[in-house]
């Protein structure tokens, strides 16, 4: 068992998906079908879907959807809470459904990371200076963020569940450079590079005029591919479930009694899938 409960979970999830790929394909197909209803609908429903996926199929883990109504009370970025039923370890997880490219790993509304980096002069390099940055309380985020990104390519109808390797990012950062211009960007960023000059991640937007929700730690799934572990073993194809769209539309004008009857049918279908997979 690994020391990090989230790391243990993602290891187990990767193993489970490798053995039961059709279950995650079905779930992801249903999640991304929600984009036919609304461009942002899939993100919120992904939280519910992944929580239920864990509850239904991963017998030694359970999950609770935190819900948006608890947002103000959250001390960490958290969409679901996962419980290891063997060790009783509880840990928060933030679900992200992003297109392939820029990915926000954490928000930093008060710009602590940006301010910390801004105190340094010139290019930040050398083992001692890099270590001092990561040891600063502003960068505690590197030790305490559990982000599960569902990265998708809508044109190809493919998804890749990618987990950023924070430990490798910390250990391999050799240089941090402030970049004030580029790609139409109005605000400065601090970019992290390894000894080969390869991009790892970046801290964005400390200026007061910048959107507070855009501030924080970002990376890029295309440019930092070496710092991600694919839980799905690479890109997997999904398809739209048009029956699900019809089910939603009918459910929205149906009664609770009808919903209860439909729920029993869906539960029976899940039970059959579990049985077919020996779960």
PADRENLUM-703805 format. One record per residue (C-alpha): residue in three letters; chain; x, y, z. Coordinates in steps of 0.2 Angstrom, whole numbers. Layout:
// PADRENLUM-703805
@aa: ALA | ch: A | X: X | Y: Y | Z: Z .
...
END
This chain:
// PADRENLUM-703805
@aa: UNK | ch: A | X: 0 | Y: 0 | Z: 0 .
@aa: UNK | ch: A | X: 7 | Y: 17 | Z: -4 .
@aa: UNK | ch: A | X: 8 | Y: 31 | Z: 9 .
@aa: UNK | ch: A | X: -3 | Y: 43 | Z: -1 .
@aa: UNK | ch: A | X: -22 | Y: 37 | Z: -1 .
@aa: UNK | ch: A | X: -26 | Y: 46 | Z: -17 .
@aa: UNK | ch: A | X: -11 | Y: 38 | Z: -26 .
@aa: UNK | ch: A | X: -17 | Y: 21 | Z: -20 .
@aa: UNK | ch: A | X: -34 | Y: 25 | Z: -26 .
@aa: UNK | ch: A | X: -29 | Y: 30 | Z: -43 .
@aa: UNK | ch: A | X: -17 | Y: 15 | Z: -44 .
@aa: UNK | ch: A | X: -32 | Y: 4 | Z: -40 .
@aa: UNK | ch: A | X: -43 | Y: 13 | Z: -52 .
@aa: UNK | ch: A | X: -31 | Y: 11 | Z: -66 .
@aa: UNK | ch: A | X: -30 | Y: -8 | Z: -63 .
@aa: UNK | ch: A | X: -49 | Y: -9 | Z: -62 .
@aa: UNK | ch: A | X: -52 | Y: 0 | Z: -78 .
@aa: UNK | ch: A | X: -38 | Y: -11 | Z: -87 .
@aa: UNK | ch: A | X: -48 | Y: -26 | Z: -82 .
@aa: UNK | ch: A | X: -66 | Y: -19 | Z: -85 .
@aa: UNK | ch: A | X: -64 | Y: -6 | Z: -99 .
@aa: UNK | ch: A | X: -82 | Y: -7 | Z: -105 .
@aa: UNK | ch: A | X: -88 | Y: -1 | Z: -89 .
@aa: UNK | ch: A | X: -78 | Y: 15 | Z: -90 .
@aa: UNK | ch: A | X: -82 | Y: 17 | Z: -108 .
@aa: UNK | ch: A | X: -101 | Y: 16 | Z: -104 .
@aa: UNK | ch: A | X: -99 | Y: 29 | Z: -90 .
@aa: UNK | ch: A | X: -89 | Y: 41 | Z: -101 .
@aa: UNK | ch: A | X: -101 | Y: 39 | Z: -115 .
@aa: UNK | ch: A | X: -115 | Y: 44 | Z: -104 .
@aa: UNK | ch: A | X: -105 | Y: 59 | Z: -97 .
@aa: UNK | ch: A | X: -100 | Y: 66 | Z: -113 .
@aa: UNK | ch: A | X: -117 | Y: 64 | Z: -121 .
@aa: UNK | ch: A | X: -122 | Y: 77 | Z: -108 .
@aa: UNK | ch: A | X: -113 | Y: 90 | Z: -120 .
@aa: UNK | ch: A | X: -128 | Y: 88 | Z: -132 .
@aa: UNK | ch: A | X: -139 | Y: 95 | Z: -118 .
@aa: UNK | ch: A | X: -127 | Y: 110 | Z: -114 .
@aa: UNK | ch: A | X: -108 | Y: 114 | Z: -116 .
@aa: UNK | ch: A | X: -105 | Y: 114 | Z: -97 .
@aa: UNK | ch: A | X: -118 | Y: 101 | Z: -91 .
@aa: UNK | ch: A | X: -106 | Y: 86 | Z: -93 .
@aa: UNK | ch: A | X: -94 | Y: 94 | Z: -80 .
@aa: UNK | ch: A | X: -106 | Y: 94 | Z: -66 .
@aa: UNK | ch: A | X: -114 | Y: 77 | Z: -70 .
@aa: UNK | ch: A | X: -96 | Y: 70 | Z: -71 .
@aa: UNK | ch: A | X: -95 | Y: 72 | Z: -53 .
@aa: UNK | ch: A | X: -111 | Y: 62 | Z: -49 .
@aa: UNK | ch: A | X: -106 | Y: 49 | Z: -62 .
@aa: UNK | ch: A | X: -88 | Y: 46 | Z: -56 .
@aa: UNK | ch: A | X: -94 | Y: 45 | Z: -38 .
@aa: UNK | ch: A | X: -108 | Y: 32 | Z: -43 .
@aa: UNK | ch: A | X: -95 | Y: 23 | Z: -53 .
@aa: UNK | ch: A | X: -84 | Y: 21 | Z: -38 .
@aa: UNK | ch: A | X: -99 | Y: 16 | Z: -27 .
@aa: UNK | ch: A | X: -106 | Y: 3 | Z: -39 .
@aa: UNK | ch: A | X: -90 | Y: -5 | Z: -45 .
@aa: UNK | ch: A | X: -75 | Y: -3 | Z: -34 .
@aa: UNK | ch: A | X: -80 | Y: -13 | Z: -19 .
@aa: UNK | ch: A | X: -66 | Y: -7 | Z: -7 .
@aa: UNK | ch: A | X: -70 | Y: 11 | Z: -10 .
@aa: UNK | ch: A | X: -85 | Y: 22 | Z: -8 .
@aa: UNK | ch: A | X: -88 | Y: 40 | Z: -13 .
@aa: UNK | ch: A | X: -99 | Y: 55 | Z: -8 .
@aa: UNK | ch: A | X: -104 | Y: 69 | Z: -20 .
@aa: UNK | ch: A | X: -100 | Y: 85 | Z: -10 .
@aa: UNK | ch: A | X: -112 | Y: 96 | Z: -19 .
@aa: UNK | ch: A | X: -112 | Y: 114 | Z: -24 .
@aa: UNK | ch: A | X: -122 | Y: 120 | Z: -9 .
@aa: UNK | ch: A | X: -107 | Y: 116 | Z: 2 .
@aa: UNK | ch: A | X: -95 | Y: 126 | Z: -9 .
@aa: UNK | ch: A | X: -93 | Y: 140 | Z: 4 .
@aa: UNK | ch: A | X: -89 | Y: 128 | Z: 18 .
@aa: UNK | ch: A | X: -75 | Y: 119 | Z: 8 .
@aa: UNK | ch: A | X: -57 | Y: 122 | Z: 14 .
@aa: UNK | ch: A | X: -50 | Y: 113 | Z: -1 .
@aa: UNK | ch: A | X: -55 | Y: 111 | Z: -19 .
@aa: UNK | ch: A | X: -67 | Y: 96 | Z: -18 .
@aa: UNK | ch: A | X: -81 | Y: 89 | Z: -28 .
@aa: UNK | ch: A | X: -82 | Y: 71 | Z: -21 .
@aa: UNK | ch: A | X: -75 | Y: 63 | Z: -5 .
@aa: UNK | ch: A | X: -68 | Y: 45 | Z: -7 .
@aa: UNK | ch: A | X: -67 | Y: 33 | Z: 7 .
@aa: UNK | ch: A | X: -55 | Y: 18 | Z: 7 .
@aa: UNK | ch: A | X: -66 | Y: 5 | Z: 16 .
@aa: UNK | ch: A | X: -51 | Y: -5 | Z: 21 .
@aa: UNK | ch: A | X: -40 | Y: 8 | Z: 29 .
@aa: UNK | ch: A | X: -55 | Y: 21 | Z: 32 .
@aa: UNK | ch: A | X: -44 | Y: 35 | Z: 24 .
@aa: UNK | ch: A | X: -55 | Y: 49 | Z: 18 .
@aa: UNK | ch: A | X: -48 | Y: 61 | Z: 5 .
@aa: UNK | ch: A | X: -56 | Y: 75 | Z: -6 .
@aa: UNK | ch: A | X: -55 | Y: 74 | Z: -25 .
@aa: UNK | ch: A | X: -58 | Y: 88 | Z: -38 .
@aa: UNK | ch: A | X: -65 | Y: 82 | Z: -54 .
@aa: UNK | ch: A | X: -61 | Y: 91 | Z: -70 .
@aa: UNK | ch: A | X: -68 | Y: 89 | Z: -87 .
@aa: UNK | ch: A | X: -57 | Y: 98 | Z: -99 .
@aa: UNK | ch: A | X: -53 | Y: 98 | Z: -118 .
@aa: UNK | ch: A | X: -35 | Y: 92 | Z: -122 .
@aa: UNK | ch: A | X: -24 | Y: 107 | Z: -119 .
@aa: UNK | ch: A | X: -23 | Y: 119 | Z: -104 .
@aa: UNK | ch: A | X: -28 | Y: 112 | Z: -88 .
@aa: UNK | ch: A | X: -31 | Y: 121 | Z: -71 .
@aa: UNK | ch: A | X: -24 | Y: 110 | Z: -57 .
@aa: UNK | ch: A | X: -29 | Y: 122 | Z: -43 .
@aa: UNK | ch: A | X: -36 | Y: 140 | Z: -40 .
@aa: UNK | ch: A | X: -27 | Y: 152 | Z: -30 .
@aa: UNK | ch: A | X: -38 | Y: 167 | Z: -29 .
@aa: UNK | ch: A | X: -27 | Y: 177 | Z: -17 .
@aa: UNK | ch: A | X: -12 | Y: 174 | Z: -28 .
@aa: UNK | ch: A | X: -1 | Y: 167 | Z: -15 .
@aa: UNK | ch: A | X: 10 | Y: 157 | Z: -27 .
@aa: UNK | ch: A | X: 12 | Y: 171 | Z: -39 .
@aa: UNK | ch: A | X: 17 | Y: 184 | Z: -25 .
@aa: UNK | ch: A | X: 29 | Y: 171 | Z: -19 .
@aa: UNK | ch: A | X: 37 | Y: 169 | Z: -36 .
@aa: UNK | ch: A | X: 37 | Y: 188 | Z: -39 .
@aa: UNK | ch: A | X: 48 | Y: 191 | Z: -24 .
@aa: UNK | ch: A | X: 62 | Y: 182 | Z: -33 .
@aa: UNK | ch: A | X: 74 | Y: 191 | Z: -45 .
@aa: UNK | ch: A | X: 77 | Y: 185 | Z: -63 .
@aa: UNK | ch: A | X: 77 | Y: 167 | Z: -68 .
@aa: UNK | ch: A | X: 74 | Y: 156 | Z: -53 .
@aa: UNK | ch: A | X: 86 | Y: 141 | Z: -54 .
@aa: UNK | ch: A | X: 98 | Y: 131 | Z: -44 .
@aa: UNK | ch: A | X: 93 | Y: 117 | Z: -32 .
@aa: UNK | ch: A | X: 93 | Y: 128 | Z: -17 .
@aa: UNK | ch: A | X: 82 | Y: 141 | Z: -24 .
@aa: UNK | ch: A | X: 70 | Y: 129 | Z: -32 .
@aa: UNK | ch: A | X: 68 | Y: 119 | Z: -15 .
@aa: UNK | ch: A | X: 65 | Y: 135 | Z: -6 .
@aa: UNK | ch: A | X: 50 | Y: 139 | Z: -18 .
@aa: UNK | ch: A | X: 42 | Y: 122 | Z: -15 .
@aa: UNK | ch: A | X: 45 | Y: 123 | Z: 4 .
@aa: UNK | ch: A | X: 36 | Y: 140 | Z: 5 .
@aa: UNK | ch: A | X: 18 | Y: 138 | Z: 12 .
@aa: UNK | ch: A | X: 11 | Y: 146 | Z: -4 .
@aa: UNK | ch: A | X: 16 | Y: 130 | Z: -13 .
@aa: UNK | ch: A | X: 8 | Y: 118 | Z: -1 .
@aa: UNK | ch: A | X: -4 | Y: 115 | Z: -15 .
@aa: UNK | ch: A | X: 9 | Y: 103 | Z: -23 .
@aa: UNK | ch: A | X: 7 | Y: 91 | Z: -8 .
@aa: UNK | ch: A | X: -11 | Y: 92 | Z: -6 .
@aa: UNK | ch: A | X: -21 | Y: 92 | Z: -22 .
@aa: UNK | ch: A | X: -31 | Y: 77 | Z: -29 .
@aa: UNK | ch: A | X: -36 | Y: 82 | Z: -46 .
@aa: UNK | ch: A | X: -45 | Y: 68 | Z: -57 .
@aa: UNK | ch: A | X: -46 | Y: 76 | Z: -75 .
@aa: UNK | ch: A | X: -57 | Y: 69 | Z: -88 .
@aa: UNK | ch: A | X: -48 | Y: 75 | Z: -104 .
@aa: UNK | ch: A | X: -58 | Y: 74 | Z: -120 .
@aa: UNK | ch: A | X: -56 | Y: 77 | Z: -138 .
@aa: UNK | ch: A | X: -74 | Y: 80 | Z: -144 .
@aa: UNK | ch: A | X: -70 | Y: 79 | Z: -163 .
@aa: UNK | ch: A | X: -63 | Y: 62 | Z: -161 .
@aa: UNK | ch: A | X: -75 | Y: 57 | Z: -147 .
@aa: UNK | ch: A | X: -61 | Y: 51 | Z: -136 .
@aa: UNK | ch: A | X: -57 | Y: 53 | Z: -118 .
@aa: UNK | ch: A | X: -41 | Y: 51 | Z: -107 .
@aa: UNK | ch: A | X: -41 | Y: 51 | Z: -88 .
@aa: UNK | ch: A | X: -25 | Y: 59 | Z: -84 .
@aa: UNK | ch: A | X: -17 | Y: 62 | Z: -67 .
@aa: UNK | ch: A | X: -3 | Y: 75 | Z: -65 .
@aa: UNK | ch: A | X: 12 | Y: 69 | Z: -56 .
@aa: UNK | ch: A | X: 16 | Y: 82 | Z: -44 .
@aa: UNK | ch: A | X: 30 | Y: 73 | Z: -36 .
@aa: UNK | ch: A | X: 39 | Y: 72 | Z: -53 .
@aa: UNK | ch: A | X: 35 | Y: 90 | Z: -56 .
@aa: UNK | ch: A | X: 43 | Y: 95 | Z: -40 .
@aa: UNK | ch: A | X: 58 | Y: 84 | Z: -42 .
@aa: UNK | ch: A | X: 62 | Y: 88 | Z: -60 .
@aa: UNK | ch: A | X: 59 | Y: 107 | Z: -60 .
@aa: UNK | ch: A | X: 76 | Y: 115 | Z: -64 .
@aa: UNK | ch: A | X: 71 | Y: 133 | Z: -69 .
@aa: UNK | ch: A | X: 56 | Y: 145 | Z: -67 .
@aa: UNK | ch: A | X: 55 | Y: 159 | Z: -79 .
@aa: UNK | ch: A | X: 43 | Y: 174 | Z: -79 .
@aa: UNK | ch: A | X: 35 | Y: 177 | Z: -96 .
@aa: UNK | ch: A | X: 26 | Y: 193 | Z: -98 .
@aa: UNK | ch: A | X: 20 | Y: 191 | Z: -116 .
@aa: UNK | ch: A | X: 15 | Y: 178 | Z: -128 .
@aa: UNK | ch: A | X: 0 | Y: 170 | Z: -137 .
@aa: UNK | ch: A | X: -11 | Y: 185 | Z: -135 .
@aa: UNK | ch: A | X: -9 | Y: 184 | Z: -116 .
@aa: UNK | ch: A | X: -12 | Y: 200 | Z: -106 .
@aa: UNK | ch: A | X: -6 | Y: 194 | Z: -89 .
@aa: UNK | ch: A | X: 11 | Y: 187 | Z: -84 .
@aa: UNK | ch: A | X: 14 | Y: 169 | Z: -80 .
@aa: UNK | ch: A | X: 28 | Y: 159 | Z: -71 .
@aa: UNK | ch: A | X: 33 | Y: 144 | Z: -81 .
@aa: UNK | ch: A | X: 42 | Y: 129 | Z: -74 .
@aa: UNK | ch: A | X: 54 | Y: 119 | Z: -85 .
@aa: UNK | ch: A | X: 65 | Y: 103 | Z: -82 .
@aa: UNK | ch: A | X: 84 | Y: 102 | Z: -85 .
@aa: UNK | ch: A | X: 80 | Y: 98 | Z: -104 .
@aa: UNK | ch: A | X: 70 | Y: 114 | Z: -106 .
@aa: UNK | ch: A | X: 54 | Y: 104 | Z: -107 .
@aa: UNK | ch: A | X: 38 | Y: 113 | Z: -100 .
@aa: UNK | ch: A | X: 30 | Y: 106 | Z: -84 .
@aa: UNK | ch: A | X: 17 | Y: 118 | Z: -77 .
@aa: UNK | ch: A | X: 14 | Y: 136 | Z: -74 .
@aa: UNK | ch: A | X: 8 | Y: 148 | Z: -61 .
@aa: UNK | ch: A | X: -4 | Y: 161 | Z: -69 .
@aa: UNK | ch: A | X: -11 | Y: 178 | Z: -66 .
@aa: UNK | ch: A | X: -7 | Y: 188 | Z: -50 .
@aa: UNK | ch: A | X: -12 | Y: 205 | Z: -57 .
@aa: UNK | ch: A | X: -27 | Y: 212 | Z: -48 .
@aa: UNK | ch: A | X: -35 | Y: 215 | Z: -65 .
@aa: UNK | ch: A | X: -35 | Y: 196 | Z: -69 .
@aa: UNK | ch: A | X: -49 | Y: 185 | Z: -66 .
@aa: UNK | ch: A | X: -47 | Y: 177 | Z: -49 .
@aa: UNK | ch: A | X: -54 | Y: 160 | Z: -55 .
@aa: UNK | ch: A | X: -40 | Y: 160 | Z: -68 .
@aa: UNK | ch: A | X: -26 | Y: 162 | Z: -55 .
@aa: UNK | ch: A | X: -17 | Y: 147 | Z: -49 .
@aa: UNK | ch: A | X: -8 | Y: 132 | Z: -55 .
@aa: UNK | ch: A | X: -10 | Y: 126 | Z: -73 .
@aa: UNK | ch: A | X: -2 | Y: 114 | Z: -85 .
@aa: UNK | ch: A | X: -5 | Y: 108 | Z: -102 .
@aa: UNK | ch: A | X: -10 | Y: 90 | Z: -107 .
@aa: UNK | ch: A | X: -2 | Y: 92 | Z: -124 .
@aa: UNK | ch: A | X: 15 | Y: 100 | Z: -119 .
@aa: UNK | ch: A | X: 18 | Y: 91 | Z: -102 .
@aa: UNK | ch: A | X: 13 | Y: 74 | Z: -107 .
@aa: UNK | ch: A | X: 28 | Y: 66 | Z: -98 .
@aa: UNK | ch: A | X: 20 | Y: 72 | Z: -81 .
@aa: UNK | ch: A | X: 4 | Y: 63 | Z: -83 .
@aa: UNK | ch: A | X: -1 | Y: 45 | Z: -79 .
@aa: UNK | ch: A | X: -15 | Y: 39 | Z: -90 .
@aa: UNK | ch: A | X: -28 | Y: 30 | Z: -79 .
@aa: UNK | ch: A | X: -37 | Y: 23 | Z: -94 .
@aa: UNK | ch: A | X: -21 | Y: 17 | Z: -102 .
@aa: UNK | ch: A | X: -22 | Y: 30 | Z: -116 .
@aa: UNK | ch: A | X: -36 | Y: 38 | Z: -126 .
@aa: UNK | ch: A | X: -52 | Y: 28 | Z: -127 .
@aa: UNK | ch: A | X: -66 | Y: 30 | Z: -138 .
@aa: UNK | ch: A | X: -84 | Y: 35 | Z: -132 .
@aa: UNK | ch: A | X: -100 | Y: 37 | Z: -141 .
@aa: UNK | ch: A | X: -116 | Y: 47 | Z: -138 .
@aa: UNK | ch: A | X: -131 | Y: 39 | Z: -130 .
@aa: UNK | ch: A | X: -146 | Y: 47 | Z: -138 .
@aa: UNK | ch: A | X: -157 | Y: 36 | Z: -127 .
@aa: UNK | ch: A | X: -151 | Y: 45 | Z: -112 .
@aa: UNK | ch: A | X: -155 | Y: 62 | Z: -119 .
@aa: UNK | ch: A | X: -173 | Y: 55 | Z: -122 .
@aa: UNK | ch: A | X: -173 | Y: 48 | Z: -104 .
@aa: UNK | ch: A | X: -168 | Y: 65 | Z: -97 .
@aa: UNK | ch: A | X: -181 | Y: 75 | Z: -107 .
@aa: UNK | ch: A | X: -195 | Y: 63 | Z: -102 .
@aa: UNK | ch: A | X: -190 | Y: 62 | Z: -84 .
@aa: UNK | ch: A | X: -190 | Y: 81 | Z: -83 .
@aa: UNK | ch: A | X: -209 | Y: 81 | Z: -86 .
@aa: UNK | ch: A | X: -213 | Y: 65 | Z: -77 .
@aa: UNK | ch: A | X: -218 | Y: 62 | Z: -60 .
@aa: UNK | ch: A | X: -208 | Y: 55 | Z: -45 .
@aa: UNK | ch: A | X: -218 | Y: 39 | Z: -46 .
@aa: UNK | ch: A | X: -212 | Y: 37 | Z: -63 .
@aa: UNK | ch: A | X: -194 | Y: 41 | Z: -58 .
@aa: UNK | ch: A | X: -195 | Y: 28 | Z: -45 .
@aa: UNK | ch: A | X: -200 | Y: 14 | Z: -57 .
@aa: UNK | ch: A | X: -187 | Y: 19 | Z: -69 .
@aa: UNK | ch: A | X: -173 | Y: 19 | Z: -55 .
@aa: UNK | ch: A | X: -177 | Y: 1 | Z: -51 .
@aa: UNK | ch: A | X: -175 | Y: -4 | Z: -69 .
@aa: UNK | ch: A | X: -158 | Y: 5 | Z: -70 .
@aa: UNK | ch: A | X: -153 | Y: -3 | Z: -54 .
@aa: UNK | ch: A | X: -157 | Y: -20 | Z: -61 .
@aa: UNK | ch: A | X: -147 | Y: -16 | Z: -76 .
@aa: UNK | ch: A | X: -132 | Y: -11 | Z: -66 .
@aa: UNK | ch: A | X: -134 | Y: -27 | Z: -55 .
@aa: UNK | ch: A | X: -133 | Y: -37 | Z: -72 .
@aa: UNK | ch: A | X: -117 | Y: -28 | Z: -77 .
@aa: UNK | ch: A | X: -109 | Y: -31 | Z: -60 .
@aa: UNK | ch: A | X: -113 | Y: -49 | Z: -61 .
@aa: UNK | ch: A | X: -106 | Y: -51 | Z: -79 .
@aa: UNK | ch: A | X: -90 | Y: -44 | Z: -72 .
@aa: UNK | ch: A | X: -89 | Y: -54 | Z: -56 .
@aa: UNK | ch: A | X: -91 | Y: -39 | Z: -45 .
END
